[in-house]
Structures are given as C-alpha cells and as structure tokens.
Amino acid sequence: MYIVFLVTFAIGLLLAVRAMLYGIERPPKPARSRTAAATAVVTGVAAPPRFVINLPTTAGFATGFGATGYLLVRYTTLSTAPIVVVAALAGVAGAIGALTLVAAWAIPAAKAEVVDERYVLQGAPARVVSITDNGSSAVIEYQADGAKLTSRATGLDGVLLEAGGDVVIERIEDGIAYVEPWDRVEARL
C-alpha cells in the first residue's frame, strides 16, 4: 500500500512543479448564461471566489494525500481504512492550502506587476526598410497585433544598419526602436 501513497506523492510534486513552470492561466471562455462569471465580465464586478479543481489544487491534494498516507503506513499500525481517511483529510487540507496560496499570493502579485512599455516588443523581428545617416539610423518595418508598423530606428551600441537587413528590436523608446542585426543575435545563440 505504501507504493500507492509514494507514487501519489511523486505525482503531486510533479504537478506542483509543472504549475510553477507553466502557470495555470487560461484564456477566458465566452459565457453562455448569466452565471457569476458572466455577470463579472459584463458588469466588471468580480465574481465571488470559489473552489476549483485545477493543477495547484490537484497537486496539493496528491502531495498531502501521498505524504501522509506513506508516513502512516510506514510508521503506524493503523489499518487501511483509517489511513486512507486521514490521508484524504490531509489531501483536502493540501488542496485548500494550494488554493489559498494561489488566491492570496500568486494572483495579486501577478496583477501588481508593472509592465515596462519600452520592452513590450523586445525580441520581435523587423526588417530595415531604409537607412539614413550612413546606416546609423533607419526606418524599420515590423508586425505587432496583426498589423504592419514602421518606426524610426537606431542600432544598439552604434552598430551600422543595412537596408533590407533583418534586425531584432531591443526596445522602443520615445518613438525610436533600438535594434540589433539578426546575425549578431544569432551568433550569441
């Protein structure tokens, strides 16, 4: 029986690591009825918090259930039924703890993050359309939000740009894109 608990514990840890690495956000689905979530979308009023079964709660349950069950099997003389009940209660506590952690710490921290608008397009590819000042300045063309845009540009660290060359945007500040030729970026990769 201890193998079942040990495997459940390991699965819980793997799910927790996956949640930490990849997150749990999902794009909002269009509401079909006037549920609390639909009302929140229409009115802008937040829906009341509710318990959901998602990656963090599943990971919390599996970790608590597996760890507690394993320890009880290995170090007590209880029969199987009480062990499973106590392990399930510990799993529920782990799921509630995971949900509380996400709701009280992770979500507010993500909402409070300030995005530096200069770096929104960092790493975006662009093409030099024309050059000025012997290549120290240029006009580039790039895509953002499905539209082709142009911007004045200058090379990072004084690098000269070539017409028709591929560049990578580092930042856009005061309407000027600071770019680096793709071959220099590729050499670092």
Secondary structure by P-SEA (a helix, b strand, c coil): caaaaaaaaaaaaaaaaaaaaccccccccccccccaaaaaaaacccccbbbbbcaaaaaaaaaaaaaaaaaaaacccccaaaaaaaaaaaaaaaaaaaaaaaaccaaaaaaacccccccccccbbbbbccccccccbbbbbbbcccbbbbbbbbbcccccccccbbbbbccccccccccccaaaaaaac
